[in-house]
Amino acid sequence: MGADFRSDTVTRPSAAMRAAILEAEVGDDVLDGDPTVRLLEEEAAAWLGKERALFVPSGTMANQVALGAWTRPGDEIICQRWAHVTTYEGGAAGFLHGLQSMTLGGRDGRMSAAEVEEAMRPDFIHCPKTALVCLEQTHNVAGGVVVPMEEVSAISAVARGRGVPVHLDGARLANAVVASGIPAADWTVHADSVSLCLSKGLGAPVGSVVAGDAAFIERAMRVRKRLGGWMRQAGLLAAAARVALAENVGRLALDHALAREVAERLGRIDGLEADPSLVATNIAMVTVDREGLSAARVAELLGEHGVQVMAMGPQVLRFVTHLDLAAGDVQRLEEAAQAVMA
């Protein structure tokens, strides 16, 4: 079996997760509520420091539920230029909710409070209403960087000062918690809603949650229904997600160390560039620096050696570490990369 560095979504459920699925108490989550789903939602809400949480099938749905709960057609959201919510969700903000997006900043994943304040629309009939500010933690396109707390709090203060709610796309928030040492609730206090993906680094087979106060969740439930995300005996999925949240947060430090090792090893190979000091979490970005050779071609050649990786630009490869990878896989990657670049 090959080494798969494409994403932390490729993880397979552990033995403990499979056992939890077999033993899960279930019910019809639409009619009477599923008891295992309820437990997951309570535990996730507590971990996130929010009043309530809602289980959904995917991270994209979690974000889109939040957008639908906070906005009306014709409104505008403000987000980082390469945010997942506008870059990798199929145009859902416009298609589903009739929203337009004001995007700020660059590939470093940053946008300043001053930029956000300048982008806020005036109360003027010719302008859309600024209805929501979206943050992302960690930032995917920027290479899994942890957006600094001072930036998060400053942007939140600007938005809330204008009466605009803040949504935090926390798909990889657990990675930020481990990398920064800052508890999840200290990050989410600056957001009015937050999503958390349970099927990325935490390793659950399916599912995310979106959390906020009770009023937000009541609106979110209606949006989830419209999107077809209200499942039936979903306790089977929630059982595995409970194990993921309970057991796999702390171990993310191992993934972070492995990603730095990827950068260290590949950065020593002629034609590849990587800086381990820039690896903050479980994502290592590697630049292909050889004339006539693209990242997509390197990815194809690595695949022939049993190593899978994703091209994130014409010359950039993204390597994501996760619980199904170990030191031996990094050794295999290095050997494959040496062969390809030779």
HUGI-V902644 format. One record per residue. N is the residue number from 1. PHI is phi as a letter, one per 20 degrees, with the letter a starting at -180 (NA if undefined). Layout:
N/PHI, N/PHI
//
This chain:
1/NA, 2/f, 3/e, 4/d, 5/d, 6/f, 7/a, 8/e, 9/e, 10/e, 11/f, 12/d, 13/f, 14/f, 15/f, 16/f, 17/f, 18/f, 19/f, 20/f, 21/f, 22/f, 23/e, 24/f, 25/e, 26/c, 27/b, 28/e, 29/f, 30/e, 31/e, 32/d, 33/n, 34/e, 35/f, 36/f, 37/f, 38/g, 39/f, 40/f, 41/f, 42/f, 43/f, 44/f, 45/g, 46/f, 47/f, 48/e, 49/m, 50/d, 51/f, 52/b, 53/c, 54/c, 55/e, 56/c, 57/f, 58/b, 59/f, 60/f, 61/f, 62/g, 63/f, 64/f, 65/f, 66/f, 67/f, 68/f, 69/f, 70/e, 71/c, 72/c, 73/g, 74/n, 75/f, 76/c, 77/d, 78/d, 79/b, 80/f, 81/g, 82/d, 83/f, 84/g, 85/f, 86/d, 87/e, 88/c, 89/c, 90/m, 91/m, 92/f, 93/g, 94/f, 95/f, 96/e, 97/d, 98/m, 99/d, 100/d, 101/d, 102/d, 103/d, 104/c, 105/n, 106/c, 107/f, 108/f, 109/n, 110/d, 111/b, 112/e, 113/f, 114/f, 115/f, 116/f, 117/f, 118/f, 119/e, 120/f, 121/f, 122/f, 123/f, 124/b, 125/f, 126/e, 127/d, 128/f, 129/e, 130/f, 131/d, 132/a, 133/d, 134/d, 135/d, 136/c, 137/b, 138/f, 139/e, 140/f, 141/f, 142/f, 143/n, 144/m, 145/f, 146/e, 147/f, 148/g, 149/g, 150/f, 151/f, 152/g, 153/f, 154/f, 155/f, 156/g, 157/f, 158/f, 159/f, 160/f, 161/f, 162/d, 163/m, 164/d, 165/f, 166/c, 167/d, 168/d, 169/f, 170/d, 171/g, 172/d, 173/g, 174/g, 175/f, 176/f, 177/f, 178/f, 179/f, 180/e, 181/m, 182/e, 183/g, 184/g, 185/f, 186/f, 187/f, 188/f, 189/f, 190/e, 191/c, 192/e, 193/b, 194/b, 195/d, 196/b, 197/e, 198/e, 199/d, 200/e, 201/g, 202/f, 203/n, 204/f, 205/f, 206/b, 207/p, 208/b, 209/c, 210/c, 211/c, 212/r, 213/e, 214/f, 215/f, 216/f, 217/f, 218/f, 219/f, 220/f, 221/f, 222/f, 223/f, 224/g, 225/g, 226/f, 227/e, 228/m, 229/e, 230/e, 231/e, 232/e, 233/f, 234/f, 235/g, 236/f, 237/f, 238/f, 239/f, 240/f, 241/f, 242/f, 243/f, 244/g, 245/f, 246/f, 247/d, 248/d, 249/f, 250/f, 251/f, 252/g, 253/g, 254/f, 255/f, 256/f, 257/f, 258/f, 259/f, 260/f, 261/f, 262/g, 263/f, 264/f, 265/f, 266/f, 267/f, 268/e, 269/e, 270/g, 271/n, 272/c, 273/c, 274/b, 275/d, 276/g, 277/f, 278/e, 279/e, 280/e, 281/c, 282/d, 283/c, 284/d, 285/e, 286/c, 287/e, 288/e, 289/d, 290/b, 291/g, 292/n, 293/d, 294/e, 295/f, 296/f, 297/f, 298/f, 299/f, 300/f, 301/f, 302/f, 303/g, 304/f, 305/e, 306/n, 307/c, 308/d, 309/b, 310/d, 311/f, 312/d, 313/r, 314/g, 315/c, 316/d, 317/d, 318/d, 319/d, 320/d, 321/e, 322/a, 323/f, 324/e, 325/d, 326/b, 327/g, 328/f, 329/f, 330/f, 331/f, 332/f, 333/f, 334/g, 335/f, 336/f, 337/f, 338/f, 339/f, 340/f, 341/f, 342/f
//
